[in-house]
Amino acid sequence: MTIKKRSIAFIGAGHITEIIVSNLTKADNVVPHRLIASDPVRDKLEKLQKKYGILIAKDNMEAVSTADFVFISVLPNIVGEVVEEFKTKGFPEGKVIITVAGGIPMTTFKELGERLPVVRALPNPPSQIGKGIAALAFNPHVTEDQKKDIFELFACLGDHVVIREDLVNAVMALSSPAITYMLFQALIDAGIRAGIDHETATKIVSQTIVGSMAVWQRRNASPHELLNEASTPGGISIESLFTLEKYAFKAGLMEAIDSAIKRADELSQLAR
């Protein structure tokens, strides 16, 4: 069965829910009447319904009643309340939970059923335009057929990788575009400092990045190989690389990712 024939519920109608709904309906992966959302803020629900044609539920239990997949898309501090409600009222069998709530481990949902299939998903910001990467961790109860449906579902957001749950925070740090954007800005500023106007510098940097990514993906070569090709002996590029090495460019980036992982670990502890 394809994802088109599945029903999907969203607990929470915030930003991440809208990103997923938008891309699902845009890619024609599902029909809108197979998507249903619940949220205590009625305005959010009505906005999604008006914009994408999805169904809205009067409460969480109605939302999950006929769903095959249930997205937990609320703030981390709300997850406990949602789990308690499902536990008290009885969570229906035959569902797969997909949690996108940051810092919340899959074991949180064990109270809803010992053999409940749970997926922890981490789509990164470029997912909003279908060019992201989603990290997916599965508990042992997710079947191969369910995984195929989930891969199809997340294809509308871009690509995906399957990881162990203990690597979620590392992936979160590595897949954030913040450092990439800072690098872009630094290159533009370097162009401006050299006398190039802002618009021209931006265009040069943008197209250089797009072109470099296309070469990397098409050639499937390692960055090391491409660096060697781009660096003429005694030339301009090798001089710039030497300067970056002198200022510990790679070590600085690695330290930045490491500090982000540590911060993610801290926030995960606070969220539980």
N, C-alpha and C positions, 0 to 999 in steps of 0.2 A: 504493500500500500504506500502511495506517495504522500508527502506532507500536505498536498492539496486536499486530501480526504480526511485529514486530522483536524480536530478542534483544539484550539489553544486558548487558555485563560491567562489573564494577567492580573496578579494581585498587586495593585498599585498602578497609577496612571500617570507617572511622572516622565522625566526626560528619556530614560532608557527604554521604557515601554513605547514611547512615541517613535524612537529611532527604529526599534524592531518592527513595530506595526507599519511604519512608513515604508521600510524596505521590503517587507513581506508583500504588501499590497502593490507596491510599485513593480516588483519583479514578477507579479502574477503567480507567486508561489502558493498562495491560498486565496480563497474567496473571503471577503470581509465578514460575511455572516457566520464564518467559522471561528472568528476571533471575538472574545468577550472579555471585558475588563471590569474590575471593581475598585472603588476608591471612596473613602469617606468624603472627599471633596467632589461634589456633583459637577461643578463647572469643568473640572478636568475631564471627566467622563464624556460630558456633552460635547466638549471641544473635539475629542478623539472621534466620537460618533459622527459629528458633522463633517469633519475633515476626511475621514477614511471609511466611513460607513460600517464600522464595527458595532457589535452589540454591547450594551452596558447592563450590568447586573445590579440588583438592589443590595446585594451583600456578597461577601466572599464565598459563602456556601453555594449560592446560586451560580456563581461564576465557575466553580470547579465541578459542579454536578455532572455536566456532560462533556467535560474536557478530557482530551488524551494527554496533553502536556500542560503543566501549570507553572508559569513563570512567577517566581517570588521576586518582585521588583519594587521593594519598599526600602526605606532607609534601614541600616543595620539595627538601630535601636528599636525598630518596630517589629522585627522578625519574631522576637519572642512572643509578642501579643498575637501575631498571626498563627504561630504554631500552637499556642495555648487554645485559641479559638477552634482550630481544626481538631485538636486533641479532645476538647470538651464536646464538640458537636458531632464528631466522627468523620474522619477524612475518608472519602470514598476509595474503594480499591480500584486497581487498574490504571492508576495515573502515574505519570513521570513528573517529578518536580525538577525544575531548572531554576537554580538560584543565581541571581546576578547581584545579590546584596553583598557588598564588600566586607571582607573580614569574617564572614559567617561560614564555619566549616559544615560539611555535609552531614556530620553526625548530629547536628542540631535537629534534623528532621527524623531522626531514628524513633522518636516518640510516636510518630504517626504510623509506624509499621516497621517491623524488623526487616522485612524484605522489600521495603519501598525503594524503587529506583530513583536515585538522585543524581543530578548533574550540576556541577559548579561551573559556571560560564563567566568568562571575563573578556567581553568585547572592548577593544580600545577605541579612542575617540574618532579615528577616521572611518569607523564602522557607519557613522551617520550618513556617509555618501556611498556606502557599499564598497569601500576600499580598505577596510580594516583587517585586523587579525583577531580572532577569538580563541582564547585558550580554554580548553574543555577538559574537565576532570570528571571521571565517572566512578560511582561506587560499584561494588561487585554485582549489584542486582539489575543493572541496565543491560538489556539483551543486545545482541548484535543487530537485530532488526530495528530496535529503538535507536541505536547509535546511528544507523543509516538515515533514519528520519531526522535526527538531530543535526547530522552533517548537512543534510539538504536544507534544513531550516536556517542554519547559520551561514549557508552559502550566499544568502541575500545580503549579508553584511561584509562579505569579502572572503578571506581564507580562514582556515582554522588549524590549530595544532592540538594534539591530545597530550596532556601532561599528568604527572602525579600531583595530587592536591598540595603536597608540601612545597611545590615550586610556584604556586600561584602568586605569591608576593614578588618573587624574582621576575616572573613574566610581567606583572603589573609595572614594575620599575623599568624593565627593558622596552616594553611596548608603548610607553608614554611618549607622545610626540614632542614634549616640552623641550628636551635637549636638542632634538632635531631642529625645532623652530629657532632655538637660540643660536645654533650653528648657522642657519640661514641668515639670521640677522647680523651675525658677526661678519659673514662674507659680504653682505650688502654694505655694512659700515666700512669695511676695508676698501671697497670700491669707491665709496664717497670720500674717504680719507685720501685716496689717490687722485681725486679730482673728477671722478665720474658722477654725473647727476643721479639722484635717487631713483628715478624711473628707469633709467638705462641700467644702473647697477642691479636693480631688482630683476629686470628682464634677463640680464646675463646670468645671474645666479640661479634664477628659476629654471631657465632652459638647460643650464649646465647640470643641475640636479636631476631634472627629468631625463635628459639624455644619458647621464651616467647610470641612472637606475635601469633604463631600457637596455643598455649594453650589458650590465651585470645580470639582469634576468634572462636576456636572450642568449648570452654566451654561457651562462651557468658557470662562470669562472670564479675563482676565489678573489676576494679583495686584494690579497697579496699579489696575485698574478696581474691584476689590473693596475695596481700601483707600480709594479715594475715596468709595465708597458707605457705608463704615462710619465715615467721619469727618465728623461734623457741624461746620460752621463755628463756631469758638469753643467747641466742645464738649469732652467728656472724652477721647474717643479721639485727637483731633488733638493734645491736650496730651501724652498718653503717647507718641505717635509723635515729637513734638518732642524729648522727653527722650531717647528712644532715639537720635535723630539726633545730639543733643548729645554723647552718649557713643560715637558712631561705631559703632552697633550693626551696620549692614550691612557696614561696612569690617572690623569685627572678625570677623564670620562668614566673609567672603571670605578674610581672612588665615588663619583657622583651616583652611579647605579647602586653601588654597595650601600651608600647612605640612604638612598631611596628605599631599598629593601628593608633596612633596619627600621625606618620610619613606618613602612607598611606593616611590619611585624608589631610595632608598638600600637598602631591604630587597630590592628586585628584583635589584640588583647583587650583593648578598651571596648570594642564592639561586642564582645562576648558576655 
